[in-house]
């Protein structure tokens, strides 16, 4: 097909079909706009659905199952060692992905969103050329850039690409390597490290900083780290990668440890999970007035409008935190603004969840962030060792922590570590959005026995004493 001969006009063109882009497209269509959605991949859903959040959760579900079965021996129920049919496991993971990606396609069809497969490139501030299966030139009234991010790589001079895999490669589950090194002790490294450890790999973490999950409250990281120390072969903090080279089927990794000693270790696989970078290359932004900042993010205002009035940017490409749910919210804001509504991205709390075992979840400010801002705070903590539900579930290591402004009493931040913390955090998000004080949570009756009671008790302890905690 000759590219560019066909020109179409749309009200809204969305570039990128992830949880930012497809939500923006759906909302715009719901608001009466004529919408086209373009993605280089025919499967809609973006990295999140295809090779990120969703497949990793399918594998984490299985990892947690293995962990529970293993721990059941302490309660008098023993299972044999797990037998892993890797092809079947891969099939299960893929079926989850296919179901959800198919669902997005159906929803797009029902809304009459025109889906194009190909790479989009701006020719000017009103026109995008799509190269690919759907070769077409599109003139738009408004455009939403939602191109996401890609895994960062370490310099080729340090680690040749053929020595490592990224999260996409790890989720492909080609095999279960006897030994796996995870470079980077962040979200991806720890989630996938636990998956592979449960499947039988000996996992070693090599992290540059002197702690894991740098953005999370240290009180939350502690119980996770204690568990990881039992599950993983080793965790090296404050490490500096020196070199890597492939020798046969293994990779020899050389790094300097915290004490300055040189370590040379061999691994069957090395996963690099050292963060992600926004995807702006090849978009033709130089043909528009869109501004990309020094960190590579597209600059936007609170309505997610770029320097080019008709072009919006949302999701990972428009700044931290690189989280699907933040992208979706921005997508709704952008679509509403395009439809003429007085919308703005003005949120008090964006939840972050690390789906490890135990899970970590937090929103608002951490205690350390409050300190660095010079805020006077009161902190309430409720250890799950006093939660009937947590004890009955064999997981008393959790903690719920609430930070409130000492003067205004408003909740500034909440952190939870423990079973299903990612589900519990939504109550805290709502509380913060409603400008709640700890008393509001403490006075709301929570079901018993439930781990959500820890929120009520932590709230009681901010300015007083929790019923089930020692004075
Ligand atoms: P991350 O930012 O969470 O962690 C990267 C880690 O790598 C950091 O601890 C950093 O200190 C370390 N690091 C950087 N350079 C290094 C080096 N040369 N040697 C050793 N360590 C090094 O990034 P990650 O895990 O790659 O995840 C990327 C993003 O994806 C996250 O920031 C998050 O926004 C998103 N994500 C979210 C998930 C969720 O919501 N549950 C799950 C997975 C990813």
Boltz pocket constraint, residues with backbone or C-beta under 6 A from the ligand:
constraints:
  - pocket:
      binder: B
      contacts: [[A, 53], [A, 154], [A, 183], [A, 184], [A, 185], [A, 186], [A, 187], [A, 188], [A, 189], [A, 191], [A, 206], [A, 207], [A, 208], [A, 209], [A, 211], [A, 212], [A, 213], [A, 214], [A, 239], [A, 240], [A, 241], [A, 272], [A, 273], [A, 274], [A, 275], [A, 276], [A, 321], [A, 322], [A, 323], [A, 352], [A, 353], [A, 354], [A, 355]]
      max_distance: 6.0
